[in-house]
């Protein structure tokens, strides 16, 4: 081992500050530039949408493939936002009070979609949970746009009257 490597390991184990510490190197290596974050978001988002579309195509052939691809698509699409704000901040934002119900419904319906298709073998339940998953995901996404939820509520209220 090189002397610098030994020093880095020693400072990481003992917790002594060192400008060239292993933690600093890891942190610097995982920090992404803004353009890299945007590219990662776009690529991940497109992959997620493609998986969801493939899932819908499989709806007519195999309910298991439908559930798996559609759910993976939603997970990857949701994960794409981790590139923009980071995974910890994303998780923190997902469980804020204004998104909590939508997040819980979305994640529950995602699991129930997979259960209905893979274990219960019910195409109707899988489709129902998929629709609920989509609606919860839409409501969740609208929470990031100022006044979007209020606008949607007003539209539905005016349609019901």
MIKEMI-741856 format. One record per residue: x, y, z of N, C-alpha, C in turn. Coordinates in steps of 0.02 Angstrom, whole numbers, padded with zeros to 5 digits, always signed. Layout:
BEGIN
XYZXYZXYZ;...
END
This chain:
BEGIN
+00042-00059+00000+00000+00000+00000+00044+00062+00000;+00021+00111-00036+00057+00174-00039+00047+00212+00027;+00095+00253+00046+00088+00290+00109+00026+00333+00112;+00007+00363+00056-00053+00406+00056-00116+00365+00069;-00118+00303+00044-00176+00260+00054-00181+00241+00128;-00125+00226+00159-00124+00209+00230-00148+00268+00271;-00126+00328+00254-00147+00388+00289-00222+00399+00281;-00247+00387+00222-00319+00396+00209-00360+00347+00251;-00339+00284+00252-00374+00234+00291-00370+00249+00365;-00312+00269+00389-00303+00285+00459-00349+00343+00479;-00352+00395+00438-00394+00453+00454-00469+00435+00450;-00487+00390+00405-00556+00368+00400-00577+00327+00461;-00531+00285+00486-00546+00242+00544-00545+00283+00609;-00495+00325+00617-00489+00363+00679-00534+00424+00681;-00558+00446+00624-00601+00505+00621-00562+00570+00622;-00497+00566+00617-00456+00627+00615-00467+00662+00549;-00476+00728+00551-00486+00764+00488-00423+00762+00445;-00433+00753+00382-00378+00751+00334-00406+00776+00268;-00372+00823+00238-00397+00852+00175-00405+00799+00121;-00364+00747+00123-00367+00694+00073-00401+00632+00100;-00448+00640+00146-00479+00581+00177-00521+00543+00126;-00532+00480+00142-00570+00435+00099-00641+00460+00090;-00671+00485+00144-00740+00510+00140-00744+00570+00094;-00696+00614+00097-00695+00672+00052-00690+00649-00021;-00648+00599-00033-00641+00573-00101-00706+00543-00126;-00739+00504-00084-00802+00473-00103-00854+00526-00116;-00857+00576-00073-00905+00630-00081-00893+00668-00146;-00830+00682-00161-00814+00717-00222-00829+00675-00284;-00819+00610-00278-00831+00566-00335-00906+00558-00350;-00948+00565-00299-01020+00556-00309-01057+00621-00322;-01023+00676-00319-01055+00740-00334-01060+00748-00409;-01120+00759-00433-01131+00765-00505-01141+00837-00524;-01118+00854-00583-01129+00922-00609-01202+00928-00629;-01224+00990-00638-01295+01002-00654-01312+00971-00722;-01268+00975-00770-01283+00946-00836-01287+00870-00832;-01244+00840-00791-01247+00767-00781-01312+00747-00747;-01334+00787-00699-01397+00774-00665-01456+00777-00713;-01456+00827-00757-01510+00834-00806-01510+00775-00854;-01451+00757-00877-01446+00699-00923-01469+00635-00889;-01448+00625-00826-01470+00566-00789-01545+00565-00779;-01573+00623-00763-01646+00628-00754-01682+00610-00819;-01661+00639-00875-01694+00628-00939-01689+00554-00959;-01630+00526-00953-01620+00455-00972-01663+00410-00928;-01661+00420-00863-01699+00379-00816-01774+00388-00828;-01796+00449-00840-01867+00463-00852-01891+00427-00916;-01851+00432-00969-01869+00400-01032-01872+00324-01024;-01824+00295-00988-01825+00223-00976-01888+00204-00937;-01905+00244-00887-01965+00231-00847-02029+00233-00889;-02034+00284-00931-02093+00290-00974-02096+00232-01023;-02039+00213-01052-02038+00157-01099-02059+00092-01064;-02036+00081-01003-02057+00021-00966-02132+00022-00953;-02159+00080-00936-02231+00085-00923-02271+00072-00987;-02248+00100-01043-02282+00088-01107-02277+00015-01127;-02219-00016-01116-02213-00088-01131-02261-00128-01087;-02268-00106-01024-02315-00139-00979-02386-00136-01006;-02406-00078-01031-02473-00071-01059-02482-00115-01120;-02430-00121-01160-02432-00166-01219-02441-00239-01196;-02407-00258-01142-02412-00326-01117-02480-00340-01083;-02518-00287-01069-02583-00296-01037-02626-00345-01076;-02622-00344-01141-02665-00386-01183-02636-00456-01191;-02573-00467-01171-02542-00533-01181-02530-00570-01116;-02497-00537-01068-02478-00570-01006-02484-00521-00948;-02530-00535-00902-02542-00489-00846-02481-00483-00801;-02442-00537-00795-02382-00534-00752-02330-00486-00780;-02318-00490-00845-02271-00444-00876-02297-00372-00873;-02362-00364-00882-02392-00298-00876-02377-00268-00808;-02392-00304-00755-02383-00278-00687-02310-00263-00673;-02267-00308-00693-02196-00298-00679-02168-00237-00717;-02181-00234-00782-02154-00178-00822-02185-00112-00802;-02251-00111-00790-02283-00048-00772-02257-00023-00704;-02250-00068-00656-02226-00048-00590-02153-00028-00592;-02112-00065-00629-02041-00045-00636-02037+00023-00670;-02080+00035-00720-02081+00099-00753-02096+00156-00705;-02145+00146-00661-02161+00198-00612-02104+00208-00562;-02073+00155-00541-02017+00161-00494-01959+00198-00526;-01942+00181-00588-01886+00213-00622-01902+00287-00636;-01963+00300-00655-01983+00370-00667-01978+00410-00603;-02002+00382-00549-01997+00416-00484-01924+00424-00464;-01883+00373-00476-01812+00377-00458-01775+00428-00500;-01801+00444-00559-01766+00493-00601-01759+00560-00567;-01807+00577-00524-01803+00641-00489-01747+00642-00437;-01722+00583-00419-01665+00581-00373-01604+00615-00404;-01599+00614-00470-01544+00648-00503-01548+00724-00493;-01609+00750-00490-01617+00822-00484-01606+00847-00413;-01631+00810-00364-01626+00836-00295-01587+00791-00248;-01567+00733-00270-01532+00686-00227-01580+00638-00194;-01558+00577-00180-01604+00527-00153-01631+00543-00084;-01590+00570-00039-01613+00583+00028-01664+00639+00030;-01652+00692-00009-01699+00747-00012-01764+00724-00046;-01758+00680-00096-01817+00653-00130-01860+00615-00081;-01829+00571-00042-01867+00532+00008-01899+00578+00060;-01861+00628+00081-01887+00675+00131-01948+00712+00102;-01944+00733+00038-01999+00768+00006-02059+00723-00005;-02046+00659-00020-02101+00613-00033-02146+00605+00028;-02117+00609+00088-02155+00597+00148-02172+00661+00186;-02169+00719+00151-02194+00781+00181-02270+00776+00186;-02298+00816+00229-02369+00812+00245-02414+00818+00182;-02397+00864+00137-02440+00874+00079-02435+00817+00027;-02383+00775+00032-02375+00719-00015-02383+00651+00018;-02391+00650+00082-02390+00587+00120-02444+00539+00097;-02506+00561+00091-02561+00517+00072-02551+00491+00001;-02532+00535-00045-02520+00514-00115-02463+00464-00118;-02410+00475-00080-02353+00429-00079-02373+00361-00052;-02409+00360+00002-02430+00296+00032-02476+00258-00015;-02524+00293-00044-02570+00260-00091-02532+00234-00152;-02486+00274-00178-02448+00254-00237-02406+00192-00222;-02370+00192-00167-02327+00135-00151-02369+00073-00133;-02424+00082-00099-02468+00026-00082-02498-00004-00145;-02522+00038-00190-02551+00013-00252-02499-00020-00296;-02437+00005-00294-02384-00027-00331-02373-00099-00307;-02370-00107-00242-02361-00175-00214-02423-00218-00229;-02482-00189-00221-02544-00227-00234-02551-00246-00308;-02527-00204-00353-02528-00221-00424-02486-00283-00437;-02427-00284-00408-02384-00342-00415-02414-00404-00382;-02442-00396-00323-02474-00453-00288-02532-00481-00329;-02574-00436-00355-02633-00458-00393-02612-00496-00456;-02560-00475-00488-02539-00507-00550-02497-00570-00538;-02449-00565-00493-02401-00620-00484-02426-00676-00439;-02461-00659-00385-02481-00710-00338-02555-00727-00340;-02597-00675-00346-02669-00687-00345-02696-00706-00413;-02661-00687-00466-02681-00704-00534-02745-00669-00556;-02760-00611-00529-02820-00574-00545-02805-00515-00591;-02825-00522-00653-02813-00468-00702-02852-00405-00684;-02913-00414-00663-02956-00355-00645-02926-00316-00587;-02905-00352-00535-02875-00317-00478-02810-00283-00498;-02770-00316-00539-02707-00286-00561-02720-00222-00600;-02769-00222-00643-02785-00162-00682-02813-00108-00636;-02856-00127-00588-02883-00078-00541-02828-00046-00501;-02783-00086-00473-02728-00058-00433-02680-00017-00476;-02673-00035-00539-02631+00003-00585-02662+00072-00597;-02727+00074-00606-02761+00139-00616-02754+00182-00554;-02764+00152-00496-02756+00190-00433-02683+00213-00424;-02637+00171-00444-02566+00189-00442-02553+00249-00486;-02581+00248-00546-02572+00304-00594-02602+00369-00565;-02662+00364-00538-02695+00424-00510-02655+00451-00451;-02631+00407-00407-02592+00430-00350-02526+00461-00373;-02495+00432-00424-02432+00460-00450-02445+00529-00481;-02500+00535-00516-02518+00600-00545-02529+00652-00491;-02566+00633-00439-02580+00680-00384-02515+00698-00348;-02471+00650-00340-02406+00661-00310-02366+00712-00352;-02363+00701-00417-02325+00746-00462-02355+00816-00462;-02421+00821-00459-02453+00887-00458-02434+00928-00396;-02415+00893-00342-02397+00928-00280-02333+00970-00288;-02294+00956-00339-02233+00995-00351-02246+01058-00392;-02304+01063-00421-02321+01122-00462-02366+01167-00420;-02345+01229-00409-02385+01274-00367-02456+01282-00393;-02504+01274-00349-02576+01282-00362-02605+01232-00412;-02567+01182-00433-02593+01133-00481-02649+01091-00451;-02640+01069-00390-02692+01028-00358-02756+01068-00350;-02749+01132-00331-02809+01174-00324-02845+01182-00391;-02806+01190-00444-02836+01197-00511-02873+01134-00531;-02843+01076-00518-02876+01013-00534-02940+01004-00493;-02937+01021-00430-02997+01017-00387-03053+01061-00415;-03035+01122-00436-03086+01168-00463-03116+01142-00528;-03075+01112-00570-03099+01084-00633-03149+01028-00619;-03130+00982-00574-03176+00927-00558-03239+00951-00523;-03232+01001-00480-03291+01029-00447-03338+01060-00497;-03311+01097-00546-03354+01128-00596-03386+01077-00642;-03352+01021-00654-03380+00968-00695-03436+00930-00659;-03432+00927-00593-03482+00890-00554-03546+00930-00544;-03542+00996-00550-03601+01039-00538-03644+01042-00600;
END
